Amino acid sequence: MLKPRFPTPDTPVLTAHTPATPPTDTTPVPAPASTGLPARLPRTTGATVALAAGGVAGVLALASVAVSLLLAVAVTAVALSVSGLVVLFLVRALRDEINHH
């Protein structure tokens, strides 16, 4: 009779118990606290330009989201008004049909 052959695992099977290594002390050394706004401002022109460019990019991203939302609202309003006009014409036509018969 045939014996089934099971696939071999991709990861090696550990047969012996390996003791865990004790954790080492990796506490970060705290940086000196900077107080006041001047300590937090960028000190180079490159950092200032990068900060300004990041601010401009953020404002542009928010503006594009706002414009797309306004455009979606405008398109929805136009679609609803066109649908309302179509329903109005259909109701008038049905009313005329009922009154003439």
LINGIDA-V898057 format. One record per residue. N is the residue number from 1. RES is the residue in one small letter. PSI is psi in radians with two decimals (none if undefined). Layout:
n:N res:RES psi:PSI
n:N res:RES psi:PSI
//
This chain:
n:1 res:m psi:2.63
n:2 res:l psi:2.43
n:3 res:k psi:2.38
n:4 res:p psi:2.48
n:5 res:r psi:2.10
n:6 res:f psi:2.57
n:7 res:p psi:2.63
n:8 res:t psi:2.53
n:9 res:p psi:2.64
n:10 res:d psi:-0.57
n:11 res:t psi:2.57
n:12 res:p psi:2.51
n:13 res:v psi:2.17
n:14 res:l psi:2.19
n:15 res:t psi:-0.57
n:16 res:a psi:2.57
n:17 res:h psi:2.18
n:18 res:t psi:2.21
n:19 res:p psi:2.50
n:20 res:a psi:2.52
n:21 res:t psi:2.47
n:22 res:p psi:2.52
n:23 res:p psi:2.47
n:24 res:t psi:2.72
n:25 res:d psi:1.89
n:26 res:t psi:0.69
n:27 res:t psi:2.26
n:28 res:p psi:2.58
n:29 res:v psi:2.16
n:30 res:p psi:2.41
n:31 res:a psi:2.65
n:32 res:p psi:2.35
n:33 res:a psi:2.24
n:34 res:s psi:2.32
n:35 res:t psi:2.50
n:36 res:g psi:2.80
n:37 res:l psi:-0.68
n:38 res:p psi:-0.51
n:39 res:a psi:-0.39
n:40 res:r psi:-0.21
n:41 res:l psi:2.60
n:42 res:p psi:2.54
n:43 res:r psi:-0.14
n:44 res:t psi:2.78
n:45 res:t psi:-0.58
n:46 res:g psi:-0.73
n:47 res:a psi:-0.64
n:48 res:t psi:-0.76
n:49 res:v psi:-0.73
n:50 res:a psi:-0.69
n:51 res:l psi:-0.73
n:52 res:a psi:-0.71
n:53 res:a psi:-0.67
n:54 res:g psi:-0.68
n:55 res:g psi:-0.73
n:56 res:v psi:-0.72
n:57 res:a psi:-0.66
n:58 res:g psi:-0.74
n:59 res:v psi:-0.71
n:60 res:l psi:-0.66
n:61 res:a psi:-0.77
n:62 res:l psi:-0.66
n:63 res:a psi:-0.68
n:64 res:s psi:-0.64
n:65 res:v psi:-0.75
n:66 res:a psi:-0.73
n:67 res:v psi:-0.71
n:68 res:s psi:-0.62
n:69 res:l psi:-0.74
n:70 res:l psi:-0.66
n:71 res:l psi:-0.69
n:72 res:a psi:-0.70
n:73 res:v psi:-0.72
n:74 res:a psi:-0.76
n:75 res:v psi:-0.69
n:76 res:t psi:-0.71
n:77 res:a psi:-0.73
n:78 res:v psi:-0.74
n:79 res:a psi:-0.70
n:80 res:l psi:-0.67
n:81 res:s psi:-0.69
n:82 res:v psi:-0.73
n:83 res:s psi:-0.69
n:84 res:g psi:-0.72
n:85 res:l psi:-0.71
n:86 res:v psi:-0.78
n:87 res:v psi:-0.70
n:88 res:l psi:-0.79
n:89 res:f psi:-0.67
n:90 res:l psi:-0.70
n:91 res:v psi:-0.72
n:92 res:r psi:-0.73
n:93 res:a psi:-0.70
n:94 res:l psi:-0.67
n:95 res:r psi:-0.71
n:96 res:d psi:-0.69
n:97 res:e psi:-0.72
n:98 res:i psi:-0.71
n:99 res:n psi:-0.53
n:100 res:h psi:-0.30
n:101 res:h psi:none
//
